[in-house]
Amino acid sequence: MLSVRRIMFMCVFVTALLTASVFAADPNEVHTFDSVKKPSVYNGIITKGTSDDGGATYSYNDSFTVGAEGVDANSNYVLLMVKANIDSSGNLAGETPYSITSDSIVFVDQKVSDDNGEVFFDVLPSEVANSVLLLGGTFSIASKQSPLVLGIVYLGELSGFDISGTVGLQDRASGKLGGVTVSLKPAIGDTISETTNNAGEYYFIGVSLGDYKLTIERPGYLSYEKTKLSVEDTVLYKTVTLKGGDIIKDGQVTILDLSELLSAYLSNTNAPSDINGDGQVTILDLSTLLSNYLVSKTVEQ
């Protein structure tokens, strides 16, 4: 992959090439070919943009070639592969389905078109994500604007990798570990969440490659956060044990949590004050809270 310096240079170069209102352009003809080398790490699909033959879907495993015809001969062009919000039909979704930033660029390359007005790029992204392929440049055909949307990489609902793990809860026995919310938030797109079963196990199926923020939380406990979880293969995440006592869910065990617990002391309840899940707020719950007094939620890079 390219260095950050070169990516930023390319961003400036693309900006210089693009016109105003550039994101409404119609796609040009696209040529997409499967690579002979097909490692299992890439397992999405590529959907072409609207082309002369109506578009088609190709298997996607490794590098592929994308290009355009009818562009200016012997001119500079830049191809960007940018993370995008794509619906289940493989179409760009929303008013702003993508943006061009250093964080959203998956692949960037620059080439000069040939004498026949054709330009082709061999794309080998460092990671696979739902993405749009953009070609920036100037075009001799008046009806074509810049950039052209050359194609879309759409992984599909169940195309991706599985993520699983186990969550423990301080002072709770196995069989009482359900109800923990585990969430994955991508850089672009919606957060996906699963809930642990009574054994504390959780499973995500078909997660796209990319970087996610992992959050694990349950009422009555301090949450856990992994700011960057890179998904490049099937993930069996380490066991995380949440510490008890954050009853009001402000990220720290304080006098406010203690007050909340004492107000429910000796009552029969399944509220967050019943930290150990035995159905009553007792000295056991108070002991757990005091053992974590002034402790904050766990955040790991």
C-alpha positions in Angstrom: 0.0 0.0 0.0 1.0 3.6 -0.5 2.4 5.8 2.3 0.2 8.4 4.0 2.3 11.1 2.2 1.6 9.7 -1.2 -2.1 9.2 -0.4 -2.4 12.8 0.6 -0.6 13.8 -2.6 -3.1 11.7 -4.6 -6.0 13.3 -2.7 -4.8 16.8 -3.8 -4.2 15.6 -7.3 -7.7 14.1 -7.5 -9.2 17.3 -6.2 -7.5 19.3 -8.9 -8.9 17.0 -11.5 -12.5 16.8 -10.3 -15.1 19.3 -11.3 -17.9 20.8 -9.1 -20.9 18.5 -8.6 -18.7 15.6 -9.5 -20.5 13.0 -7.5 -23.5 12.8 -9.8 -21.7 11.4 -12.8 -23.0 8.4 -14.7 -20.7 5.3 -14.8 -18.6 4.7 -17.9 -17.9 1.2 -19.4 -16.1 -1.0 -16.9 -13.8 -3.9 -17.5 -13.3 -6.2 -14.5 -11.4 -9.5 -14.6 -10.8 -12.1 -12.0 -7.2 -12.7 -10.9 -5.6 -16.1 -11.3 -4.3 -15.9 -7.7 -7.2 -16.2 -5.3 -6.3 -16.3 -1.6 -9.2 -16.9 0.7 -8.7 -13.6 2.5 -10.8 -11.8 -0.1 -14.2 -13.3 -0.5 -16.7 -10.6 -1.5 -18.1 -9.8 -5.0 -17.6 -7.0 -7.5 -20.6 -5.5 -9.1 -19.9 -3.4 -12.2 -21.4 0.0 -12.7 -23.8 0.5 -15.6 -21.9 -0.5 -18.7 -22.6 -1.1 -22.4 -23.6 -4.7 -21.7 -25.9 -3.8 -18.8 -23.4 -4.6 -16.0 -22.5 -7.9 -14.4 -21.3 -9.5 -11.2 -18.0 -11.2 -10.8 -16.4 -13.4 -8.1 -13.9 -11.4 -6.1 -10.9 -13.0 -4.4 -7.7 -11.0 -4.9 -6.5 -8.3 -7.3 -8.7 -7.3 -10.3 -8.4 -5.0 -13.2 -10.7 -2.0 -13.8 -10.6 0.5 -16.6 -12.4 2.9 -18.9 -12.7 3.6 -22.6 -13.4 6.8 -24.4 -11.3 9.0 -22.1 -8.8 11.6 -23.3 -5.7 10.1 -24.9 -2.4 10.5 -23.1 -3.9 12.2 -20.1 -3.5 11.8 -16.4 -6.1 9.8 -14.5 -6.4 8.7 -10.9 -8.4 5.7 -9.6 -9.7 5.8 -6.0 -11.3 2.9 -4.2 -13.2 4.5 -1.4 -15.3 2.9 1.4 -19.0 3.5 0.8 -22.5 2.9 2.1 -23.9 0.3 -0.3 -27.4 -1.4 0.0 -28.1 -5.1 -0.4 -28.8 -4.6 -4.1 -25.2 -3.4 -4.6 -26.2 0.2 -5.2 -24.8 3.4 -3.5 -27.2 4.3 -0.7 -28.0 7.6 1.0 -27.5 11.2 0.1 -23.7 11.0 0.8 -22.8 7.3 0.4 -19.1 8.0 0.5 -16.4 10.7 1.1 -12.8 11.1 0.0 -10.6 11.2 3.1 -7.4 9.6 4.2 -9.4 7.2 6.4 -11.9 6.1 3.7 -9.4 5.5 0.8 -8.7 1.7 0.4 -6.7 2.0 -2.8 -5.3 4.8 -5.0 -3.3 4.8 -8.2 -2.4 7.2 -11.0 -1.8 6.4 -14.7 -1.7 8.0 -18.1 -4.3 6.9 -20.7 -3.0 5.3 -23.9 -3.2 6.6 -27.5 -6.6 5.0 -27.9 -8.2 6.8 -25.0 -8.1 3.7 -22.7 -6.8 3.4 -19.1 -6.6 0.3 -16.9 -5.6 -0.2 -13.3 -4.7 -3.4 -11.5 -6.3 -3.0 -8.1 -4.9 -4.8 -5.0 -6.6 -3.2 -1.9 -5.0 -3.6 1.5 -8.4 -4.4 2.9 -11.8 -5.3 1.5 -14.8 -3.2 2.4 -18.0 -2.1 0.7 -16.4 0.4 -1.7 -16.9 2.5 -4.8 -14.3 2.8 -7.6 -13.9 6.4 -8.8 -11.9 7.6 -11.8 -10.9 11.2 -11.8 -9.7 13.1 -14.8 -11.0 15.1 -17.8 -13.1 13.7 -20.6 -13.6 14.7 -24.2 -17.1 13.5 -24.3 -19.4 16.3 -23.1 -21.9 14.0 -21.5 -19.4 12.4 -19.2 -18.3 14.2 -16.0 -15.5 13.5 -13.6 -15.2 11.4 -11.6 -16.8 8.4 -13.2 -18.2 5.7 -10.9 -16.4 2.7 -12.5 -17.7 0.0 -10.2 -18.8 -1.1 -6.8 -17.3 -3.7 -4.4 -20.1 -5.2 -2.4 -19.4 -7.9 0.1 -23.0 -9.0 0.7 -24.9 -9.7 3.9 -23.2 -13.0 4.7 -19.9 -12.6 2.9 -17.1 -12.0 5.3 -15.7 -13.4 8.5 -17.1 -14.7 11.8 -16.2 -13.1 15.1 -16.9 -14.8 18.4 -15.8 -14.5 22.0 -16.9 -14.9 25.7 -17.8 -12.3 28.2 -17.5 -12.8 32.0 -19.3 -10.8 34.6 -17.6 -10.2 38.0 -19.1 -12.2 40.8 -21.7 -13.9 38.4 -21.7 -17.6 37.9 -21.9 -19.3 34.5 -25.5 -19.5 33.5 -26.1 -15.9 34.4 -23.9 -14.3 31.8 -26.6 -13.4 29.3 -27.9 -9.9 28.3 -24.5 -8.5 27.6 -24.5 -6.3 24.4 -21.5 -6.6 22.1 -21.3 -4.1 19.3 -19.1 -3.5 16.3 -19.0 0.0 14.8 -17.3 0.4 11.4 -15.7 3.6 10.1 -18.6 3.9 7.7 -22.0 2.4 8.1 -24.3 1.2 10.8 -23.2 -0.5 14.1 -24.0 -4.2 14.4 -24.8 -5.8 17.8 -25.2 -9.2 19.3 -26.2 -10.3 22.8 -24.5 -13.0 24.9 -26.2 -16.2 25.8 -26.3 -17.4 29.4 -22.8 -18.9 29.0 -21.5 -15.4 28.0 -20.9 -16.4 24.4 -21.5 -14.1 21.4 -21.2 -14.7 17.6 -21.1 -12.4 14.6 -21.5 -14.0 11.2 -20.3 -12.5 7.9 -18.5 -9.4 9.1 -16.8 -7.5 6.3 -13.1 -6.9 6.4 -12.1 -3.6 8.0 -11.5 -1.8 11.2 -14.2 -1.7 13.9 -14.7 -0.3 17.4 -15.7 -3.1 19.7 -17.9 -2.3 22.7 -19.1 -4.7 25.4 -21.6 -3.4 28.0 -24.3 -4.5 30.4 -26.3 -2.5 33.0 -24.6 -2.6 36.4 -21.2 -3.1 35.0 -18.3 -1.0 33.6 -18.1 -1.3 29.9 -15.2 -2.4 27.8 -14.0 -0.8 24.6 -11.5 -1.8 22.0 -11.0 1.3 19.8 -9.6 -0.6 16.8 -10.4 -4.3 16.0 -9.0 -5.2 12.6 -11.0 -7.9 10.9 -8.9 -9.7 8.3 -9.8 -13.3 9.1 -12.0 -15.2 11.4 -11.6 -13.7 14.9 -11.8 -15.6 18.3 -11.6 -12.6 20.6 -10.1 -12.9 24.1 -12.4 -13.4 27.1 -13.4 -10.1 28.6 -14.7 -9.8 32.2 -16.7 -6.7 33.0 -16.3 -5.2 36.5 -19.4 -4.6 38.5 -20.7 -1.4 40.1 -21.5 1.1 37.3 -25.2 1.2 38.0 -26.0 4.6 36.5 -23.9 3.9 33.4 -21.6 6.9 33.4 -18.4 5.0 32.9 -17.1 5.1 36.5 -18.1 3.6 39.9 -18.9 6.6 42.1 -20.9 7.8 45.1 -23.9 8.0 42.8 -23.8 4.3 42.1 -23.4 3.6 45.8 -26.4 5.7 46.6 -28.4 3.9 43.9 -27.5 0.5 45.4 -28.2 1.5 49.0 -31.6 2.8 48.0 -32.5 -0.7 46.8 -30.7 -2.6 49.6 -32.4 -5.8 50.6 -35.1 -5.4 47.9 -36.0 -8.3 45.6 -35.2 -7.0 42.1 -33.4 -7.8 38.9 -32.4 -4.2 38.4 -28.7 -3.2 37.8 -28.2 -2.8 41.5 -28.5 -6.6 41.8 -25.0 -7.0 40.4 -24.5 -10.7 41.0 -27.9 -11.6 39.6 -29.3 -13.5 42.5 -32.5 -11.6 42.6 -31.8 -9.5 45.7 -29.6 -6.5 46.5 -27.4 -7.7 49.4 -24.0 -7.3 51.0 -22.5 -9.3 48.1 -23.5 -6.6 45.6 -22.3 -3.9 47.9 -18.9 -5.7 48.2 -18.5 -5.9 44.5 -19.3 -2.2 44.0 -16.9 -1.1 46.7 -14.1 -3.3 45.2 -14.3 -1.1 42.1 -14.9 2.2 43.7 -13.6 5.1 41.5 -12.6 2.6 38.8 -13.5 3.6 35.2 -14.5 1.7 32.1 -11.8 -0.2 30.3 -10.5 1.3 27.0 -7.9 -0.5 24.9 -6.3 0.7 21.6 
